[in-house]
Amino acid sequence: PVEQVCASGGFVFALVDGVLSVLPADVQSAAPVELSREAKHLCLHTGRGEETSSPEVCVAFRKKLVLYSYNGASFEQRQEFPTQPSEAACALAWHQSWICAGFRREYNLYSDRTGLPREICHLDGKHAPQVAVLPGNELLLLIQESVGLFYNLSTQQPSPKNPVTWPRKVGHLGAAGNYVFGSTGIGQMDIFGIRDQKNCQTLTLEGTTVAICQASGGRILVAGEASITCLDPVPFERQVQKLLIQVRIADALDLLNATYGPEDPQRQVQLGRFHALAGWALFRDLQF
């Protein structure tokens, strides 16, 4: 069976029965090239800037992590380093110069230059670790079956944000834009805001979720047993306009705060626009 599929820089990586293969994004144009055997998990290198187009991938094997990069003609091994504990990582994220690896009983952080490990936290071994890359150089780590911990890669410490707590066990974890997604049952998807850590929406989808992945434009793809659903975010301006028409000023302000953080350069622009629109909404409702 196909265990993982991901794409970057015009290439598709597929992990099938422990064999990692790479092929052009136009999958019918060429035969797949075998990259490695006995692979357990993989992730793409993110956070390198738009000017960097050559894809890189981190592959987990038993007792080690191996980094591959594209040299313009083929993929070659860039680096290899051992893992502690001596087992295969079952969750991976490679963002900027750091690799977060989730094992059965712990999360570790590795430098992609030296391979030196640093322990992030212990796990109870009762659930599978999962990692999602977030904006602001952060990760979300599933530390209990229904609890996600924010971890800041810049400080290499847990973020001061409150943990995200789902209403039940999380089967699959994903992130897009300013939101994190957790499938928590047959067809149920609970969505939390990254900035305020509040449950902002619960969706019911068809069938059992088997995978979640990020797409372009803040979209998220949710694969079920017999279908794929694309969740497309409603534009911020449209959401604010609808709330202000209903004179839900406080809810509109909460949405602004959840979308634009204190250091976001667009915050002051959006806040000024919000004050003007809120004033008109109150005036039309004769609340002045």
C-alpha positions as CSV (number, residue, x, y, z in Angstrom):
1,P,0.0,0.0,0.0
2,V,0.9,3.7,-0.5
3,E,2.1,5.0,2.9
4,Q,3.0,8.6,2.0
5,V,2.8,10.9,-0.9
6,C,4.2,14.5,-1.1
7,A,5.3,16.9,-3.8
8,S,7.8,19.8,-4.1
9,G,9.7,21.6,-6.8
10,G,8.2,19.6,-9.7
11,F,8.7,16.2,-8.1
12,V,6.5,13.7,-6.4
13,F,7.8,11.4,-3.6
14,A,6.0,8.2,-2.9
15,L,6.6,5.7,-0.1
16,V,5.2,2.3,-0.9
17,D,5.9,-0.8,1.2
18,G,9.1,0.8,2.6
19,V,10.4,1.8,-0.9
20,L,10.8,5.6,-1.5
21,S,10.6,6.6,-5.1
22,V,10.7,10.0,-6.8
23,L,9.2,10.9,-10.2
24,P,8.3,14.1,-12.1
25,A,5.2,16.0,-11.1
26,D,3.8,14.9,-14.5
27,V,3.7,11.4,-13.2
28,Q,3.0,9.8,-16.6
29,S,6.1,11.4,-18.3
30,A,8.7,9.1,-16.7
31,A,9.2,5.9,-14.7
32,P,9.8,6.4,-10.9
33,V,13.4,6.3,-9.7
34,E,14.0,4.4,-6.5
35,L,15.7,6.6,-3.8
36,S,15.9,4.2,-0.9
37,R,14.6,1.0,0.7
38,E,13.4,0.2,4.2
39,A,12.2,3.8,4.7
40,K,9.7,4.4,7.4
41,H,8.7,8.1,7.0
42,L,9.6,11.3,5.1
43,C,9.0,15.0,5.1
44,L,9.9,17.9,2.8
45,H,12.3,20.8,3.7
46,T,10.2,23.9,4.3
47,G,10.9,27.5,5.4
48,R,13.9,28.1,3.0
49,G,12.5,31.1,1.2
50,E,10.8,31.4,-2.2
51,E,14.1,31.8,-4.0
52,T,15.1,28.2,-3.2
53,S,13.4,25.8,-5.6
54,S,15.5,22.7,-5.4
55,P,13.6,20.2,-3.2
56,E,15.1,18.5,-0.2
57,V,13.7,15.6,1.7
58,C,14.3,14.0,5.1
59,V,13.8,10.2,5.4
60,A,13.5,8.2,8.6
61,F,15.0,4.8,8.8
62,R,15.5,2.6,11.8
63,K,18.3,4.2,13.9
64,K,19.0,7.1,11.5
65,L,17.7,10.1,9.5
66,V,19.0,10.7,6.0
67,L,18.8,14.0,4.1
68,Y,18.5,14.1,0.3
69,S,18.9,17.1,-2.0
70,Y,18.5,17.7,-5.8
71,N,21.7,18.6,-7.5
72,G,20.1,19.6,-10.8
73,A,20.2,16.1,-12.4
74,S,19.3,13.7,-9.6
75,F,18.8,13.3,-5.9
76,E,21.9,12.6,-3.8
77,Q,22.4,12.0,-0.1
78,R,23.4,15.2,1.6
79,Q,23.8,14.0,5.2
80,E,23.1,11.1,7.6
81,F,23.0,11.0,11.3
82,P,21.9,8.5,14.0
83,T,18.7,8.9,16.0
84,Q,18.2,8.4,19.7
85,P,16.2,6.3,20.6
86,S,17.4,3.6,18.1
87,E,14.1,3.3,16.3
88,A,12.5,4.9,13.3
89,A,10.8,8.2,13.7
90,C,7.1,8.0,13.0
91,A,6.6,11.8,12.7
92,L,8.8,14.3,11.0
93,A,9.0,18.0,10.2
94,W,12.1,19.7,8.6
95,H,11.7,23.5,8.8
96,Q,14.5,25.9,8.2
97,S,17.6,24.4,9.8
98,W,15.8,22.1,12.3
99,I,14.3,18.6,12.1
100,C,11.7,17.6,14.6
101,A,11.3,13.9,14.9
102,G,8.5,12.2,16.9
103,F,9.2,8.8,18.4
104,R,6.9,6.5,20.3
105,R,7.9,8.0,23.7
106,E,9.5,11.4,22.9
107,Y,10.0,14.3,20.5
108,N,13.6,15.2,19.6
109,L,15.0,18.2,17.7
110,Y,18.0,17.8,15.4
111,S,20.2,20.4,13.7
112,D,20.3,19.6,9.9
113,R,24.0,20.6,9.9
114,T,25.4,18.7,12.9
115,G,22.7,16.1,13.6
116,L,23.0,16.8,17.3
117,P,19.8,15.9,19.1
118,R,17.9,17.9,21.7
119,E,15.0,16.4,23.7
120,I,11.8,18.4,23.4
121,C,9.4,16.4,25.6
122,H,8.5,12.9,26.7
123,L,5.4,11.0,25.6
124,D,3.4,8.3,27.4
125,G,3.6,5.9,24.4
126,K,-0.1,5.5,24.2
127,H,-0.7,7.5,21.0
128,A,1.2,8.1,17.7
129,P,3.2,11.4,17.6
130,Q,2.2,14.0,15.0
131,V,3.8,17.3,13.9
132,A,2.4,20.2,12.0
133,V,4.5,23.2,10.7
134,L,2.9,26.6,11.6
135,P,3.5,30.2,10.7
136,G,5.9,32.2,12.9
137,N,8.5,29.5,13.0
138,E,6.4,27.3,15.2
139,L,5.4,23.7,15.3
140,L,2.3,22.0,16.8
141,L,3.2,18.7,18.5
142,L,0.6,16.2,19.6
143,I,1.7,15.4,23.1
144,Q,-1.5,13.5,24.2
145,E,-4.2,11.9,22.2
146,S,-6.2,15.1,22.1
147,V,-3.7,17.8,23.1
148,G,-1.4,19.8,20.9
149,L,1.6,21.8,22.2
150,F,3.0,24.9,20.4
151,Y,6.8,24.8,20.1
152,N,8.9,27.8,19.0
153,L,11.9,26.8,16.9
154,S,13.5,30.3,17.4
155,T,13.7,30.0,21.1
156,Q,13.7,26.1,21.1
157,Q,11.2,26.3,23.9
158,P,7.4,25.6,24.2
159,S,5.4,28.7,23.1
160,P,3.6,30.7,25.8
161,K,0.4,30.0,23.9
162,N,-2.2,27.7,25.5
163,P,-2.2,24.1,24.3
164,V,-5.0,23.2,21.8
165,T,-7.4,20.6,23.3
166,W,-9.6,18.7,20.9
167,P,-12.9,17.3,22.2
168,R,-11.7,13.7,21.6
169,K,-8.8,11.7,20.2
170,V,-7.1,13.2,17.2
171,G,-6.6,10.8,14.3
172,H,-4.9,13.1,11.9
173,L,-3.3,16.5,12.3
174,G,-2.8,19.3,9.8
175,A,-2.3,23.1,9.5
176,A,-3.0,25.8,6.9
177,G,-2.9,29.6,7.2
178,N,-3.8,30.6,10.8
179,Y,-5.6,27.4,11.6
180,V,-4.9,23.8,12.8
181,F,-7.1,20.9,11.8
182,G,-7.7,17.7,13.7
183,S,-9.9,14.8,12.6
184,T,-11.6,13.5,15.7
185,G,-14.0,10.9,14.6
186,I,-15.8,9.4,11.7
187,G,-16.2,12.4,9.4
188,Q,-15.7,15.1,12.1
189,M,-13.1,17.8,11.7
190,D,-12.4,20.3,14.5
191,I,-10.6,23.6,13.5
192,F,-8.8,25.8,16.0
193,G,-7.3,29.3,15.5
194,I,-3.5,29.4,16.0
195,R,-3.5,32.9,17.6
196,D,-6.3,32.4,20.1
197,Q,-6.3,28.6,20.4
198,K,-10.1,28.6,20.2
199,N,-12.3,26.0,18.5
200,C,-13.7,28.2,15.6
201,Q,-15.5,25.5,13.5
202,T,-16.5,21.9,13.5
203,L,-17.2,20.2,10.1
204,T,-18.8,16.9,9.2
205,L,-17.2,15.2,6.2
206,E,-18.1,12.0,4.4
207,G,-16.4,8.8,5.7
208,T,-13.3,8.3,7.9
209,T,-10.4,10.6,7.4
210,V,-7.2,8.8,6.4
211,A,-4.9,11.8,5.7
212,I,-4.7,15.6,5.9
213,C,-2.3,17.8,3.9
214,Q,-1.8,21.5,3.2
215,A,-2.4,22.9,-0.3
216,S,-1.8,26.4,-1.7
217,G,-3.7,29.5,-0.8
218,G,-4.4,28.4,2.8
219,R,-6.4,25.4,1.6
220,I,-6.4,22.0,3.2
221,L,-6.9,18.6,1.5
222,V,-8.7,15.9,3.5
223,A,-8.6,12.4,2.2
224,G,-11.3,10.0,3.1
225,E,-11.6,6.3,2.3
226,A,-13.4,7.0,-0.9
227,S,-13.1,10.8,-1.6
228,I,-10.9,13.9,-1.2
229,T,-12.3,17.1,0.1
230,C,-10.8,20.5,-0.3
231,L,-11.4,23.0,2.5
232,D,-11.1,26.5,1.2
233,P,-10.9,29.4,3.7
234,V,-13.5,32.2,3.4
235,P,-11.7,35.5,2.8
236,F,-11.1,37.5,5.9
237,E,-12.8,40.6,4.4
238,R,-15.9,38.7,3.6
239,Q,-16.1,37.2,7.1
240,V,-15.7,40.6,8.8
241,Q,-18.3,42.2,6.5
242,K,-20.8,39.5,7.3
243,L,-20.3,39.9,11.1
244,L,-20.5,43.7,10.9
245,I,-23.8,43.5,8.9
246,Q,-25.1,41.5,11.9
247,V,-23.6,44.2,14.2
248,R,-21.5,41.5,15.9
249,I,-18.7,43.9,16.6
250,A,-17.0,41.8,19.3
251,D,-16.9,38.7,17.1
252,A,-15.5,40.7,14.2
253,L,-12.7,42.1,16.4
254,D,-12.0,38.6,17.8
255,L,-11.6,37.4,14.2
256,L,-9.2,40.2,13.4
257,N,-7.1,39.4,16.5
258,A,-7.0,35.7,15.5
259,T,-5.9,36.5,12.0
260,Y,-3.4,39.3,12.5
261,G,-1.0,39.1,15.4
262,P,0.5,42.1,17.3
263,E,3.6,42.1,15.0
264,D,1.9,41.6,11.7
265,P,2.5,44.6,9.4
266,Q,-1.0,44.4,8.1
267,R,-2.6,44.6,11.5
268,Q,-2.8,48.4,11.8
269,V,-4.2,48.7,8.3
270,Q,-6.9,46.1,9.0
271,L,-7.6,47.7,12.4
272,G,-8.1,51.1,10.9
273,R,-10.4,49.6,8.3
274,F,-12.3,47.7,11.0
275,H,-12.9,50.8,13.1
276,A,-14.4,52.7,10.1
277,L,-16.6,49.8,9.1
278,A,-17.7,49.1,12.7
279,G,-18.6,52.8,13.1
280,W,-20.8,52.6,10.0
281,A,-22.4,49.4,11.2
282,L,-23.3,51.0,14.6
283,F,-24.6,54.1,12.8
284,R,-26.9,52.1,10.5
285,D,-28.2,50.2,13.5
286,L,-28.7,53.6,15.3
287,Q,-26.2,52.7,18.0
288,F,-24.3,55.9,18.5
